[in-house]
Amino acid sequence: MCGRYSLFTPPSELESRFDATFDADFEPRYNAAPSQQLPVITDEAPESFQRLEWGLLPGWADESDEGHINARAETADEKPAFAEAYEQRRCLVPADGFYEWADRGDGKRPYRVAYEDDRPFAMAGLWERWTPETQQTGLDAFGSDGADHGEADPVETFTVLTTEPNAVVESLHHRMAVILDADEERAWLDGEDVSLDPAPADEFRSYPVSTAVNNPANDSPELVRPVDG
């Protein structure tokens, strides 16, 4: 699975790399976690980075449902939660590394997986626009001030596709994020068939990092620095 990742590449480099612009201030993330608002590039607006919530809620979900942070690439086109988004709402999820936890005999330890040069890449994603149910008509539709507050704003969410692990990840986890070939990123957004196979392992590395990354409240440069294994 992919449950945490990093994105601290300078915004100017990200804009050049993905040919898209930030409409809001960029916040580096060393421990991007589910339920956070994170930058993605959608097929609806490929020229800009938008902030969506990590954890896809299908359009028919109940408000109490938890969002899907991952979708299996092998079945996303047929699963009810993802099939429509797979056909109509794709996105790129920029990252420059991701975390996996492996049991080395003394409990699970976190590892960071990234390109050798820490260059950014795009994980294949799907996004959804979820709208809360319309508020009841009548008195319940009015706030204490007597004003009609109307419908709640839609919530835009995303999920990351996963596939079989490559040789670097397989000792850490049985799944990994789908990392798109740079030449196929726009094709993915355009709804075309692209390779969702594991990214080649020869340019990747993994290394142990601080257990501080276990807590999503921690988000600092120290989290991406190697520690003794």
C-alpha positions in Angstrom: 0.0 0.0 0.0 1.0 3.7 0.0 -0.1 5.3 3.3 2.5 8.1 3.6 4.8 10.0 1.3 6.9 13.1 1.0 6.9 16.2 -1.3 9.4 18.8 -0.4 10.9 19.5 -3.9 11.0 23.4 -4.4 7.7 24.6 -6.0 9.6 26.2 -8.9 11.0 22.8 -9.8 7.6 21.1 -9.4 6.1 23.7 -11.7 8.7 23.1 -14.3 8.6 19.3 -14.0 4.8 19.0 -14.3 4.1 22.1 -16.5 1.6 23.3 -13.9 1.4 26.2 -11.5 0.5 26.6 -7.9 -2.5 28.8 -7.2 -1.8 28.8 -3.5 1.3 28.8 -1.3 3.2 25.6 -1.5 3.8 23.8 1.8 6.6 21.1 1.8 5.4 17.8 3.2 7.8 15.3 4.8 5.0 13.1 6.1 1.9 13.5 3.9 -0.9 11.5 5.4 -4.5 10.4 4.7 -7.2 13.1 5.3 -4.7 15.9 4.6 -5.3 18.4 1.8 -2.4 17.7 -0.7 -1.4 19.0 -4.1 -2.6 16.9 -7.1 -3.0 17.6 -10.8 -6.4 16.6 -12.2 -7.6 15.8 -15.7 -10.1 18.6 -15.2 -7.4 21.3 -14.7 -4.0 19.8 -15.8 -2.4 23.3 -15.9 -2.5 23.7 -12.1 -1.9 22.0 -8.8 -5.0 21.7 -6.7 -5.4 20.7 -3.1 -7.6 17.6 -2.6 -8.2 15.4 0.5 -6.4 12.1 0.5 -9.0 9.4 0.9 -11.4 9.0 -2.0 -15.1 9.1 -1.2 -17.3 7.8 -4.0 -20.2 10.0 -4.9 -22.7 7.7 -3.3 -20.8 7.3 0.0 -22.4 8.2 3.4 -20.9 11.0 5.4 -19.6 8.5 8.0 -17.7 6.4 5.4 -13.9 6.4 5.5 -12.1 7.4 2.3 -10.1 5.0 0.3 -6.4 6.0 0.4 -5.4 3.2 -2.1 -7.0 1.4 -5.1 -5.6 -1.8 -6.7 -4.5 -1.0 -10.2 -5.5 -4.5 -11.3 -9.2 -4.0 -10.4 -9.8 -0.2 -10.1 -11.6 -0.2 -13.5 -14.3 -2.6 -12.2 -14.7 -1.9 -8.5 -17.8 0.2 -7.8 -15.9 2.7 -5.6 -13.4 3.5 -8.4 -14.8 2.5 -11.8 -16.4 5.8 -12.7 -13.4 7.8 -11.5 -11.1 5.4 -13.5 -13.0 6.3 -16.7 -13.6 10.0 -16.0 -11.5 11.5 -13.1 -7.9 10.7 -13.1 -5.1 12.6 -11.5 -1.3 12.8 -10.9 -0.2 12.7 -7.3 3.3 14.4 -7.1 5.8 13.0 -4.6 9.5 12.7 -4.1 9.4 9.6 -1.9 7.1 7.3 0.1 7.3 5.3 3.3 6.8 1.6 4.0 7.1 -0.3 7.2 8.9 -3.6 7.5 9.2 -6.1 10.4 12.9 -6.8 11.0 12.3 -9.0 14.1 12.1 -6.2 16.6 8.8 -4.6 15.5 8.0 -2.7 12.3 10.5 -0.1 11.2 9.8 2.7 8.7 11.7 3.0 5.5 11.7 5.7 2.8 11.7 4.7 -0.8 12.8 7.3 -3.4 14.9 7.8 -6.5 18.6 8.0 -5.9 18.6 11.7 -6.7 15.3 12.4 -4.8 13.8 13.7 -8.0 10.0 14.1 -8.0 7.6 11.7 -9.7 3.9 11.2 -10.3 1.9 8.5 -8.7 -1.2 7.4 -10.6 -4.4 8.6 -8.9 -8.1 8.9 -9.2 -10.2 11.7 -7.8 -13.8 12.3 -6.9 -16.2 15.1 -6.0 -18.4 14.2 -3.1 -21.4 16.3 -2.2 -23.1 16.1 1.2 -26.8 15.6 1.2 -28.9 18.7 0.7 -29.9 20.1 4.0 -33.6 19.6 5.0 -36.1 22.2 3.9 -38.0 24.0 6.6 -36.7 25.3 9.9 -33.9 22.7 9.9 -32.4 24.4 6.8 -31.9 27.6 8.7 -29.1 28.5 11.1 -29.7 30.1 14.5 -29.4 33.5 12.7 -32.5 32.6 10.6 -30.5 32.6 7.3 -30.8 29.9 4.8 -27.2 28.4 4.5 -28.1 26.2 1.6 -26.1 23.1 0.6 -22.6 22.3 2.0 -19.6 22.7 -0.3 -18.6 19.6 -2.2 -15.5 17.7 -1.0 -12.8 16.7 -3.5 -10.8 13.6 -2.6 -8.3 11.3 -4.2 -6.7 7.9 -4.0 -3.4 6.4 -5.1 -3.2 3.3 -7.3 -1.0 0.5 -6.1 0.6 -2.5 -7.9 3.0 -5.3 -7.2 6.3 -4.2 -5.6 9.6 -3.9 -7.5 12.8 -5.4 -6.2 13.5 -2.5 -3.9 10.1 -2.5 -2.2 9.3 -6.2 -2.1 11.3 -6.7 1.1 9.3 -4.0 2.8 5.7 -4.5 1.5 3.7 -6.6 -0.9 2.3 -3.6 -2.7 3.7 -0.2 -3.9 2.4 2.9 -5.5 2.0 3.0 -9.2 4.7 5.4 -10.4 4.0 6.6 -13.9 6.7 6.9 -16.5 7.1 10.7 -17.1 6.3 10.2 -20.8 2.9 8.6 -19.9 1.7 11.1 -17.3 -0.4 13.2 -19.7 -1.7 10.1 -21.4 -2.9 8.9 -18.0 -4.8 12.1 -17.5 -6.3 11.9 -21.0 -7.8 8.5 -20.1 -5.5 6.4 -22.3 -4.2 3.0 -21.4 -0.7 3.2 -19.9 1.6 0.8 -18.0 0.6 0.4 -14.4 3.3 -2.1 -13.7 5.9 -1.6 -11.0 8.5 1.1 -11.7 11.9 -0.3 -12.6 14.0 -0.8 -9.4 17.4 0.1 -10.7 17.2 3.9 -9.9 15.4 3.5 -6.6 16.8 3.2 -3.1 15.3 2.5 0.4 16.7 3.4 3.7 15.5 3.4 7.4 14.2 6.6 8.8 13.1 7.8 12.3 10.1 6.2 13.9 8.9 9.8 14.4 7.3 9.3 10.9 4.8 6.9 12.6 2.9 9.9 13.9 1.3 12.0 11.1 1.5 15.0 13.4 5.2 15.0 12.9 6.3 16.8 9.7 9.9 18.0 9.5 13.0 17.5 7.4 14.4 15.2 10.0 11.9 12.5 8.9 13.6 11.9 5.5 17.1 11.6 6.9 18.6 8.1 7.2 19.1 6.5 10.6 21.0 3.4 11.6 19.1 0.3 10.5 
